[in-house]
Amino acid sequence: MENGRAQFPFPYQPYNIQEQFMQALYSALDQGKVGIFESPTGTGKSLSLICGALAWLTDYEEKRRLDAADLLREGEASISTAQSSTASSSAEPDWITDFVQKKAEHDLVSKLKEEEIKRKKREERLEMVRNNVQLKYAMKRKTYEDEEAFKLLQLSKEEQTETQGDQEDEELIIAEYESDDESKTRSRFYGAEDDSDDELVEEHVTKIYYCSRTHSQLAQFVHEVQKSPFGKDISLVTLGSRQNLCVNEEVLRLGSIQRINDRCMEMQKNKHEKPHHEEGVKRKRGPAKSVCPYNKASALQQMRDNILGTVHDIEQMLKLGKETHSCPYYATRLAVPPAQLVVLPYQMLLHEATRKAAGIQLKGQVVIIDEAHNLSDTLSCIHSAELNGAQLCRAHSQLTQYADRYKSRLKAKNLMYIKQILFVIEGLVRGLGGKVGQNPQSQSTQTGTEMLTINNFLFKAQIDNINLFKLQRYFEKSMVSRKLGGFVEKYEGSGVSVQTQSSSNKENRRTEGLNRYLQTLQSNQSTGPVSSADQQGSEAEKALSASPMMQVEGFFMALTNSNTDGRVVVYKQGTLSESSVKFLLLNPAVHFAQVLKQCRAVIIAGGTMQPVSDFKQELLFSAGVGEERITEFSCGHVIPPENILPLVLCSGPSGQELDFTFQNRDSPRMMDEMGRILSNICNIVPGGVVCFFPSYEYSKRIISHWEASGALTRLANKKKIFQEPKKASQVEQVLNEFSRCIQRCAVDAIGLTGALLFSVVGGKMSEGINFSDDLGRCVVMVGMPYPNIKSPELQEKMSYLDKHLPHGGGRSPGQALVENLCMKAVNQSIGRAIRHRGDYSSIVLCDRRYGRPATLSKLPDWIKVRTSTHTTFGPAFAALRKFFLEKKQKQV
């Protein structure tokens, strides 16, 4: 296949930059490169990714099919010639070599034939699903009948009596753990994630994994695929968590993701268990032994084929799951091997354990990571872990009582590992300056923060003699966290309701300590107004009843990282319950390296990927990728240059220099000057103005100052004022009101010229939200949003980079990190305004430091080339007025 393609299927005539993007993408995939692709938002990046990548996949599959057919012909020809020549010279001395050669040729031919048959079967099945509506209807009716039969069966089972005694808790007991040798133990445990029926599993075809940050971004991408020329023929599957994909109302009602996972996996285990009861023998009932009615092989197979046959987003899959009475979570996992395009969130792909659980195989595949500007931070977050004193004490108490209750039924090996887990938890609590067995809220600790290497932390906590790798394996194989979760859920509060009073008392006596401990924690936590006490109580109860052992397991896993790749931060906050211990990953490249090594090609895409050099250094070179494997592509915007006006303001209307450094930004003169600048902007900018502050605290201080000085009232006379809400759930409501207000002002001359939105860099409004057209005619950036340089975590990261990365450009890698974090945040915020070709907007950067060449160079190219720096306010204001006057005249 040549490293290019003359034309790409596209739903309309693509822009030049889209054609260039697709050409570059095609070449990168064909040559197996690691590509860094920058395409500003509003330039049709998603469609370019879809059409470029799927055109390559189509060509690649066709080439493989033709190559296989050629090989098959050659193989069959060589076999027939070999057979005819053997007849004449059967007495040759090297007959063994001849035999081996013939066998290899036969095997190759058989394999190629087998692959061709499988491919044809797969295509036929998809064709049938896409076209045969009658078949779909018949299968739907059959599923409904099966469902009715299942319900009747469940009713008859529930009428049977339950058993008494300790056999009740069979599902809570950890299975026998005989050996540390994985090969021996593998078959002894229910494979928590190996739930699919063997006959449904297929081998993986060449595919593209597309991942993004949020489910809404993934849904948007799926809708773009549906609109593209590939929408009818591509096999696409969207992956998500059980919480996103479950259709079993009984399980969904449990609320928390951990409880949903536990109940679902319990149901899978029950499905695979062989019934041992005989007729007439009493059997138990209840949720512990229920089987999910949505998880049946035939229904899953039907849903898998439906998903592969037609492109579905998550909402459409949930609807399909309810209609066909099949589970979207397991059906999507079954659909991964034959799918050509798999759409999934970051975490599922970048976290190795989650990747394995979802059945994702990266070897020889293509990965596209979109919205990747924060990839380094995302990797660090996914692999970091934190535990507080309250969680540790609760986990210790629960596991102790679990071991006491079942010690006669647990094997020696299990008890040994449980003791080790308890010992490590005691060590962690000791490291926080407390003791287990006492209320963590009443234990006081010294305040302070300590940063330690992993080895020093293990030594200080006196747990350096424990093999954490063996403990991690034990957690995985025994599923102790899940068993403990089930135990706590079953016995917290009043215990289970059983037939005889004596056994009930016995059970409550056994878990009395656990109940008392949960209640003391609960009563201490639920402080607040009496009116909401009930609600708080139930929330606290929900949070406390879940076992924190999952978090403990995650922290143990984090401690198995290499000593140089991470640090442990110990935060002591006055009481043990508030104090916490956190694992901080300093080298995200160590986890990204696995993805880069296994994949055929990796494409890292984003609207703003600048500065690329530091990104390459930290994530690619550190992961062992050579310069020759990296390819870069960056394109301008589709808007005409005259549709954007970026200005750097070095001083305000009264001549006050704009210097929002930490030392100067609280001065009343600086705050007053910023108020005057905004007032002037609101006088001449139509529609919406979005003003970004560097932090929540500063936005609060400056708005309070303006309120007191009367500046806020002056602003409110021109534009209605909105503020970024504290809760994420209110963002949409505020945005809708902001949008409606601007639309009203455009129609009615009511004295207001639009609306002003106060937002925060890195907040809820600075990413993933579009201020297109009248919503964002001007974006104002107040100061530079540098991260808190005093943060111990940032300081440690800076010193790690200074030590491990090469210095260059007259600054240390640590300083470069701080500057990059600041400018990435700025680029994300100012990139919200221009969303399509006909859009226009102004960008006002209020701080003299933006005028420094090193800072300007970190702006996206399409903004940088149009940016003008103004030392005085007059010319800048004149340029802004002229910009909007020209736009108004064009519209008339």
N, C-alpha and C positions, 0 to 999 in steps of 0.2 A: 504494500500500500504506500503510495507517495505521501510525503509529509504535508499534504495540503488538499484542499478541495475547492473547485472553482465556484460552486454555488451551494448554499445551505437552504433547506426547506424553512420557510419563515411565514408567519401569518399575514404579513404585509411587507412592503418594500423597506428593508432595514436601513438604518442610518449607516454612514460610512464607518463610524467607530464601532458599530455593532458587527459589521462584516470583518473588520480588523480583529475584533475581540474573538470572534468565532474561528477565524483562521489560526490565530495564536493558540487558542485553546485546543483545537484539533491537533496541531503540531506537538503541543506539550503532551497530550495523551498518547499520541502515536509513538513518541520518542521516550515515553516513560519518565517524564521530568517531574520536578517539584515546581509548580508554577505559582507565582504571586501575582494576582490579577486585581488591579484597581480600576473600578469603573464607578463614577459618581452616581449617587441615587438620582433616579429620574432619567437615566440613560438606557433603561430597558435591560439591566444586567441579568435579571432572572431568565428572560426569554433567550438572551444570547447564550447563557450557560446551558439552557435546555437544548436549544437547537444545535449548538456546536458540539456538545457532549454526546447527544443521542445520534447525531449524524455520524460521529466517529464510531460509536458502538454498532450501528447498523452496518457500516462498511467493514468493521473488524469481524463481525459475525459472518458476513457474506464471504469474506476472504478465507476465514477459517473453514467454512463449509466447502468452498472450492478446493482448498488445500487438502482437506480430508478426502474428498472425492478423488483427487489426483493420486493421493497416496494409496487409496483403496484399489484403484485401477492398476497401479504399478505393482502393488503387493500381490493381487490376484494373477497378474501376468507372470511375475517372477515365480510364483508357486507352480503354475502350469508348466513353465519351461523347466523348472527344477525337476518336476515329476517325469517329464519326457526324457530328460538327460539321465536321470537315475536309472531308468529302465535299461539303458545301453551300457552304463558303466557302474554296475552295482558293486563290483569287487574293488572299489577304490579304497586305499588304506586310510584316508582321512574321513572315514564315514561318520565319526563322532562329531567332527566340526560341521559336517554337512547336516547332520541331524539337528544340532543346536540351532544352526542358521534357519533351517526350515521351520523349526518350532517357533522361533522368534517371529518369522514372517507370518506364520499361521495366527499367532497370538495378536499381532498387530492388525491383521485383517479382521479378526473376530472383534477386537476392541472397536475398530472404526465402524464396523457394521452395527455393533451394539449401540454406539453413540448416535449413529444416524437414526436408528429405530426409535431411541428415546426422544430425540429431538422432534421426529415426526409425530410421535404420540402426543408430546407436549403441545405442539402446534395444533394438532387435530382437536385436542380437548378444549383449548382456548377458543378455537374457531366455533366449536359446538356451543360453548357457553355464550359467546358473543351473539350467535345467530339463533339458537334454538330456544325460543320463548316458551314453547309448549313444555319442553323438558324442565325449564326453570319452574313452571307452574306446578307440574307433577311432583317435583322434588319438594316444593314449598308445602304442598298438601300432605305429602308423606311425613314431612317434619312435624306438621301440626298434629297429625294423628299420633305420631310417636310421643309427642309432648303430652297429649291427653292421657295416653296409656301410662306414661311415667308418673303423672300426677296421681292417678288412681292407685298405682303401686305404692307411692309414698304414703298415701292415706291409709292403706291397709297395713303398712309397716308400723305407722305411728300408733295403731290400735293395739299393737303387741306390747307386752309388759317389758319393763327395763330390768337389767340385772343390778344387784347391789354389790357393795364391797369394793375392794381395791382394784378389781378388774376394770372398773369404770375409767381409770386413768391410763389405760394401756397406751393411748396415743400421746401421752405426755412423757412417757419414759424414753430416755435416750437409748438407742439401739446399742448392742454390744460393740465395743471398740477394741478390736483384738491386737492390731499392729499398727505401727507408724508407716509401714510399707504400703504405699498408695495402691499398688496393684492388688494387694490382698483385701484391703478394706473397701475398694470401689464397689463391689457387688453387695456389700453388707448394708448400705444405706439407701433409702429412697433417694434417687438422684433428684435433688430439689428442683433442678431446672431441666431434667431430661424427661419431660412429661409426655412428649408427643409419641403417638403410637408408631412403632417401627415401620409399618407398611406405608405410612404417610410421608416418611422422610425421603428427600431427593438429594441428588448431588447439586453443588452450586454451579450455576452458569456464570459467564463473565457479566459483571454488573457494575453499576455506578451507585455509590453510597453518597447521598446528598444530606448534609446536616446543617442546621441553623440553630439559633439560640432559643427561640420561643415557639410554642405550638401555633401561634397565630401567623408567624413568619413561614412555618412549614405549610400551613393551610393555604396561604397566599401562593406559595410555590406550586402546590398541587393544582390550584385553579389555573395557573399559567400553563402547566403541562396540558390540562384539559383543553385549553384554547389553542395550543400549538398544533402544527401539522402532525405531530407524533401522538396526539391525544387518543386516537382510535386504536393504534397498534401496539402501544408500549405496555408492558406488564409492570405496574407500579404498586408498591405496598408502603403504607405509612406505619411506622412503629411508634408505640407509646407505652406508658406504664399501665399497670392494671387499673389504677385510679382513673386514667383517661379512657380505657377501652372496655372496662367491665360492664356487662348488661344485666348482671344478676342483682336485682334490687336488694335482696336480703344481705348480700355481701357489701354492696355500696353504702348501705345504711351505717356501716361500722365507722365511716368517716375518715379516720387516719390511714395514711398509705401503708403503715406497718401492719395495722390490723387487717386491712384488705388483702395484703400479700399473704399474711399468715393463714387467713381463713381459706383463701383460694388454694394455697399449697396443701393445706390439710385435706381439702376436698379432692385434690388430685391423688393424694396418697390413698384415700379411701377408695377411689376409682380403681387403683391398681392392686388393692388388697384382694386376696382370694378369700371368699366366705368359708369359714370353718364350722359354722353352726349347723346342727342337725334339726330335723323336725321335732317340734315339741320343746326344744330348749329355749329358755327365755333369752332374749337379746336386748341390748340397750338401744336407746333412741337418743335424739337430740342432735344439735348442730355438729358435734364433733365427728359423727359418722355419716353425715349427709354427703351426697354426691351432687356435683353441679349439673343441673339438667341441660345446661348450654354446652357442655363439653362431651359431645359424642362424636365418634370417629366419622360417621357418614355426614353429619351436619357440618363438621369442621372442614371435611374434604370439599363439600359443596360450596361452603363460604370461601374457602381458599381459591377455588376455581373462579368464583364470581369476582373476587378482588383482583385476581390476575387478568380476568377477561375485560374488565372495565375499570377505568381510573376512579378511585374513591378517595375523598378526604375523610378525616376522622368522624365528622358528623354523619356523613353518608354511610360509613361502616357501622356506626352504632345503630342506625336505622335498619340497615340490612341484617345486623345481628339479631335485633328484636323480631324482625319479620320471619327470619329463617330459624329462630331459636338456636343460634350457634354463637360461640364465644369469639368476638373479634380479636381478643388478646392472643389466644392460641392459634386462631386461623391465620393471623398476620405472621406469626412466627413460622408456621408451616409454609407460608408463601414466600419466605425469604430466599430459599435456595433457587427456585425457578424464576424469581423476579429479575427484571433487567434494571430497574431503578428502585432503590430503597431510600425512603425519606425518613429521617430520624433526628431527635434532638442531640445536641453536642455530647451530653453525658454518656449516652448509650454507646457512642462510638469511641470516645476518648478514654473511658474508664475500662480497664481490661476485664475485670470481673463481670461488669454489666454487659460488656460486649459478648463474652462467652455465654452468659445466661440467655442472651437474646438470639444465640445461634448465628452470630455474625462472623464470617470468615473473611479476612482481609487479603489473604495470599493471592497475589496476581490481580487484585481488583483495583478499581479507581475510586478515590475518595475526593469529594468536593466539600470544602468547609466554607460556608458563606458567613457573612457578617463577622469576619475573623479578626477585626481590628483589636479585639480584647482576648485573642487566643491564649496568650501567655498567662494572663490573669485567670482565665477560665480553667486552664490546666492546673494552676496552683490551687484554685478553690476546690476543684473536684477532688484533689488528692490531699487536701488538708483536713484536719479533724479536731474537734474541740469537745471537752467534757467538763462539766462543773461538779463541785463537791456534792451537791444534792443528788445528781444522777449516779455518781460513784457509790454513795452510801446506800441509795435505793437498790442498785444492782447487787451490791454485797449482801444486803438484807434478804432480797428475794432469792438469790442463789443459795444462801445458807439454809433458808427454810425449805427450798426445793430438795436440797441434798438430805436434810434431816427427815423429810417426809418419805423419801423414796430410797433411803440408804440400803434397806434390805433387798431392794429390787435392782439396784444399780451394780454393775460389775466393778471389780477393783480398779480396772484401767480408767473407767469413767470417773470414779471417785477421786483418783489420783489427779486427773486433769482438772476437775472441778476445784480441788484444793489449790492447784497451781493458779487458776484464774482468780480465786479469792485472795491468794497471796499477792498477786500483782495488783489487784484493786486496792488492797490494804497499803501497798507501797505507794500507789498514786495518791491516795488520801494523805498518807504520811508526808509526801512531797509537797502537799498543799498546806501542811501544818495542822492537820486534824487527825481524828481517830474514827475508825468505823464503830458501829454499834451505839453511837450517840447521835442525838438530833443535830444535823449539820447546821441548822439555823442558830442554835444556841452556842456553837463552838466559834470562838473568836480567833482570828489569825492576824498576823502583822500585815500591813498593806505594803505593796511593792511589786515590781515586775522583774523577773529574772529570765535571761535567755541562755539556754544550754544546748550543747550538741546532744545528739541522741545518746551516745555512749555515756556522757557525763550525767545525763538525766537518769538513765537506768542505774548508774552507780549510786547516785544520790538517793534514789528511791529504794535502793537495796534490792533491786530485782534483776541485776545484771547476770545472775546465775540461772535465770529461766530462759529456755529456748523458745523465743517468741514465734519462730517459724513453725515449730511443732504445734504450738498453741493455736496458731492461725489455721493450720490444717485441721486441728480438732474442731474448731468452730465451724469450719466449712462442712466437714463430714458428719459431725454429730447433730448439727442444726440446734445446738443447745440454746441459742438466743430465741429461736422460734418456740421450742418446747417450754422455755421459761415464760415467754409471752403468753402462751396458752394456759399455763399454770396460774399465772397472776390474774388473767382475765376470768378464769373459772372460779377462783376462790376469793377474790377481793370482795369486800362488802359482806353480804350476808351468807356467802357460800352457795353451793348448789341446793336446790330443793330436792329432797329425797323422801322415800316413803316412811321410814321409821325415824322417830324422834332421836333415838340413841345415836344412830350413825350421823345424824345432822349435828348433834352436839359434839361428837367426836371430831367431825371435820372442822367445825368452827374452832374447837379447842386447838387443833393442829395448826390452824392458820391465824390464831388469835394475835400473835406477835405481828404478823404481816399487816393484818387489818388495823391494829392499833397504830403501827408505824405510818401507814398510808393516811390514817385519819389525822394524826398529829401534823404531818406535813401539809395536809389539805387545810386544816384550820388555820395554820400559820400563814398559808399563802393567800387565802381568800380575804384580803383586806379591801375595803371599798364601801361605797354607799349601800345602805341596807336594801334599797329597792332592787339593786342588781346582784344581791348576794346569792340568790338561788342560781342565777345564770352562771356566776363566777364559780360557785361550788361545783356545778356539773362540768364546767370546762376543766377545772382543776382535777376533778375525779377522772375525766377522760385522759388527761395528760399523765396522771400518776398511775393509772391502771395499766398503761402500756409499759412494757419492760424496756428500761434504758440499755439493756444488754447489747442491742444492735449497735448503739453508739459506742459502747465499750469495745465491741468487736472491731468497729471501724478504726478506733484509735490504736488498738493493738496492731492492726494491719499497717497503719501509717508508721509505727515504730520499727517495722521491718525494712524501711528504706535505708539506703546507704548513709553512713554517718555524715558524709560531706554534703549530701543533697538536701538536708533539712535541718531544722532547729526545733527545739521544744521551748515554748514560752509559758512560764508559770506566772499567772496573774493572781496575786493575793489581795482580796478586796474587803478585808475586815471580818467577814464571816465565812465559814467553810462552804456554806451552800452557794454563796455568790462567787467564791474563788473558782478559778478554772485553769485547766492545763490544755494547751493548744499545740498541735503539730503544724509547723509551717513549712511547706515545700518551697525550697529556694531554687531548685533546678528543674523546671517543667520539661526541659528537653529529654530528661531520662525516660519519661512516660510517652512522649510524642515520638521518640526514636523507634518504638515498636511499630507504630503506624507507618512511619516513613520507610522502614525496612521491609515490611511485608507487602505493601501496596505496589502495584505496577506504576501508578502515578498519583500524585496528591496535588490538588488545586486549592490554594488558599485565596479566597476572594473577599472583597469588601469595598464599600464606598470610599473609605479613606484608609489606606494602608500605610501612609507616611508616619514616621520615617522608616523606610524599608531596611536600611543598613543595620540598624540595631535589632530589628525583628529577625533578620537573617542570622545575626551573630548569636542571639540568645536562644533561638529555637531550632535553627537548621544546622549551623556549623557545630554547635555544642552537641547535636544529636548525631554527628558523624556524616552529614551530607556534604559532598564536595561541591565546589563552586560550579563545576561543569554540569551538574545535574539540575541546577537552579535556573529557571527562566522567569523573566519579569515582563509584565505588560501593564502599561498605565495609559489611560486615554483621557482626553478632555471632556468637557460637558457638551451636550447637544444644543444648549441655549446660545443665542448670539452674544458676543462679548458685551454689547451695550445693554444687556438685560440684567447685569449684576454690577453693583457699586460697592466694593469693599473699601472702608476707610479706617485708618488708624488715627485716633485722636490723642494728641500728646498734652493738650490743655483745654480747659473749658471756656465758656463765654466771658468770664471775669478775668481770664488769664491764669487761673490756678492750675499748676502742673498736675496732671493725672498720674499719681504714683500709688497704686493700691497695694503696696507692700504691707506685710503684717504690722510693721511699726507705724505706718502712716494712715492706713485705711479707716481708722476709727476717728480721725480728726473731724470736727464739725465742718470745717471749711471744705474738706474733700467730699463729705456727704452732701453738703449744700450744692456744691458745683455739679455733682452727678444728677441732683434733682433738677437743676437748671438745664443741663444737657437734655435730659429726658423730656422736659417740658417743651423745649425747642423742637425736638424730634416729633413729638405728638402734634405740634402745630402744623407740620407740613406733610407728615406721612399719612396716607389714607389707610383705612382698614385696620388690620391687626399689627401690633408691635409686640414682640416677645423679648423680654429683658432677662438675661441669665446672670445670676449672682454666683460667686465662687463657692459658697457654702450656705447651709440652712441658717446657721447662727448669724452670719453676716447679713443675710437677707432680712432676718428678724430685726437686727439692730438698725439697719439703714431705713427700713420701712417705718419703724417706731420713731426714728429721728424726723423723717419727713412728715409723719402724722403730727408731731409736736410743732414743727416749724411752719406747717400750713402748705408745704410743697405737695403733699398727697392730695389735698383738696383741689389745688390748681391743676394737677394731672387729671383728677376725676371730672373736672369741668370739660375736658377735651375728650377723654376716652374712659369707658367704663373699666374699672380695675378688677382683675381676677388674680387669684394666687394659686400656685401649685398645691394641691391638697396633701395632707399628711398620709392619708390611706390610699393605697393603690386602687381600691375598689371605687373610689370617687373620681378618679382621673377622667373617665369617659364622660361623666356627668358635667364636670367643669369644662371640658373641651366642647361638649355640645352647646352649653350655655354661651361660651366664648364665641363659637361659630355663629349661633343664632343672633347674638348681639351685633356682630359685624354685618351680617346679612340685612338686619333691620335698619342699621345705620346707613347702609348703601341705598336703601329704598326711601326711607323717611328722613327728612332734614330735621332731626330732633335736637340739634345743638351739639350732639356727640359725633365725632368723626370715625368712631370704631371702638376697639377695645385694646387694653394693655394687659399682658399676662406676665406676672412675675414668676420666674422659674429658677431652678438651681441646676448647675452643671453636674452631670452624673446622676441627676434625680430622675423622677418618673417621666418628665417631659423631654429629656435631652436625647433619648434614644427610641427609635422605632415609631415615633409619632411624626406625622407630616403636617407642616404648616404651609400648605401649598396655597397659591393665589392670594386672595385677600386675607387669609389667616395669618400670613407672615410676610408683610411688605417690608418690614425692617427687623433685623435681629441685632440686639444690643448686648455686648459682652462687657460686664463690669469687672475690671481687674483680670488677673491671671489665676486660674484655679489650681495652684500648686498643691500637691498632697501635704499632709502634716509631716514635716521633716523630723518632728520629735518622736514620731511613732516608733517604738522599738522594732516592730516588724519591718518597717521601711528601712530603718537604719541597718538592720541585719542583712536585708536583701541588697542594699547598696554596697556594704562591705564584701558580701559574697561575690558580686559582679566585679568589684575592683580587684579582687584576688584572682578570679578565674577567667576574665575576659581581657583582650588586649586593649590598651589605652590608645586613644587617637584623637586628633582634632583639637588638641589643647585642653581636653577635659577628661575626667575619669568616667568609666562606664556607669558608676553610681550616680554621678551628676546628670549624665545623659538620660538615665532612667527617670529621674525626677522631671526633667524637661519634657521628655517624651510622654509621660503620664499626663502632664498638664496640657500639652498641645493635642494629644489624642482626644482628650475631653473637649477641648475647644472645637476641634474639627467636627466631632460628632454633633455638637450643639449648633454650629453655624450651618452645617449641611442639611438642617431640617427645612430650610426655607424654599430652595429651588427644587421642584419635584417633576417638572416636565418641560418640554421644549418652549412653550409659549409663556412660561412663568417668568416673573422678574422680582428682584428683591435687593435691598441694601443691607450691608453688614457693617456695623459700627463697633470697632474694637477700642474700648476706652481704657487705655493705659499706655504710657510712653514706652514701656518695655516691648510692646508689640512691634515697635519700629526698628528693633535690633535685627541686623541681617540674619543672624543665626536663628532667631525666632521666626522671622518671615519665611525662611527657607523650609520650615516645617508645616506651612500651610499647604493644602492641596494645590497642585499646579494651576488648575483652572481658576482658583480664587487668587493665588499669589500674583499671577501676571497682570491682574486688574487692580491690585491693591495700591492705594496712594496714601502716603504718610503726611499728616498735617500737624505742624508744630503749633499753629494757632487755630482757633475755632472758626473764625470768619470764612476762610476759603472752603473749609470742609462743609460748613452749613450751606454755602452757596452751591456747592457741587450737589449736595443732597436735594436742595430745592429744585435745581435745574433738572435732575434725574426724574423726579416725580412730575414736574410740569410737562416734560417731553412725553412721558408715558400717558398723561392725561390727554394731551393734544392728539396723540395717535389714536386713542379710543374714541374721540369725538367724531 
